[in-house]
Amino acid sequence: MLLGGAVATASTASAATVGSGACTHQIKLNTDVYTTVKFRTGPGTGYTATGQLSKGTDVYWQCNKGDNGKPGAWGYVTVKSGAHKGKKGWVAAQYINVPMQLD
């Protein structure tokens, strides 16, 4: 016989939204993402993915948490095109195009 009760399960993703205050480096660059990437509420896979940015989505890359080019770096962006236009959030920095300047 089963007696009344509920089983609670904990979500592993944080619903909290983390803004640019978590950044460790300023970037300030208009660019795009070079592959489809998850758009998150904070800098890490432990934060909720609120959607995806498609390859070529234009973003304003405001700042980074972590050193770009190293594993674990996350970019705080404002989306400039596509379904999430106008929204701010985080993407793994390794998927953001970094333009090269040739002299």
C-alpha positions as a printed Julia matrix, in Angstrom:
103×3 Matrix{Float64}:
  0.0    0.0     0.0
  1.33   3.42   -0.96
  0.8    6.19    1.55
  0.44   9.81    0.4
  3.55  11.81   -0.24
  5.48  13.5    -2.96
  8.91  12.95   -4.3
 10.8   16.14   -4.95
 13.51  16.32   -7.55
 16.06  19.06   -7.63
 16.98  20.77  -10.86
 20.68  20.91  -11.57
 20.47  24.12  -13.6
 20.33  27.45  -11.83
 17.38  29.62  -12.77
 19.17  32.71  -11.45
 20.22  35.26  -14.06
 23.78  36.55  -13.82
 24.6   39.87  -15.5
 27.81  41.53  -16.59
 28.92  41.92  -12.97
 30.36  38.4   -13.21
 32.75  39.47  -15.99
 36.5   39.48  -15.46
 37.53  41.05  -18.81
 35.95  43.75  -21.0
 35.65  42.89  -24.71
 33.23  45.39  -26.4
 33.07  43.9   -29.9
 30.37  43.46  -32.55
 30.71  39.93  -33.93
 28.72  36.72  -34.39
 28.61  33.09  -33.29
 30.13  30.61  -35.74
 27.99  27.62  -34.81
 24.67  26.96  -33.08
 25.22  27.53  -29.36
 23.11  27.48  -26.2
 22.16  30.88  -24.75
 22.31  30.76  -20.94
 21.31  32.79  -17.86
 24.84  32.61  -16.43
 28.46  31.76  -17.25
 28.47  27.96  -17.18
 26.59  24.81  -18.07
 25.07  24.84  -14.57
 22.85  27.75  -15.64
 19.57  27.43  -17.5
 19.68  27.46  -21.3
 16.94  29.85  -22.42
 17.34  28.96  -26.09
 19.88  28.63  -28.85
 21.63  31.12  -31.08
 21.94  29.91  -34.66
 25.18  30.0   -36.63
 25.77  33.57  -37.83
 23.64  35.27  -35.16
 25.02  38.78  -34.63
 25.99  39.66  -31.07
 27.59  42.52  -29.17
 30.22  40.8   -27.02
 30.35  42.97  -23.92
 32.7   41.07  -21.65
 34.06  37.7   -20.57
 34.25  35.57  -17.48
 37.55  33.73  -17.74
 40.36  34.11  -20.25
 39.27  33.88  -23.87
 40.97  31.06  -25.7
 41.13  28.94  -22.57
 38.62  26.26  -21.56
 35.78  27.51  -19.41
 35.59  31.1   -20.72
 32.07  32.53  -21.15
 31.0   35.63  -23.08
 28.24  37.99  -21.96
 26.46  39.16  -25.09
 23.55  41.23  -26.34
 21.87  39.48  -29.26
 21.6   41.76  -32.32
 19.7   39.49  -34.74
 17.46  36.44  -34.83
 14.86  35.06  -32.43
 16.53  36.41  -29.27
 17.25  39.91  -30.61
 17.62  42.42  -27.77
 18.18  39.81  -25.06
 21.31  39.59  -22.93
 22.9   36.37  -21.76
 25.89  34.05  -21.83
 27.46  31.81  -24.46
 30.6   29.68  -24.35
 33.32  32.06  -25.59
 34.88  29.39  -27.79
 31.9   29.73  -30.16
 32.16  33.51  -30.63
 34.03  34.69  -33.72
 37.16  36.64  -32.91
 38.15  38.75  -35.93
 41.82  38.87  -36.81
 43.47  42.14  -37.73
 46.15  41.84  -40.38
 48.57  44.71  -40.93
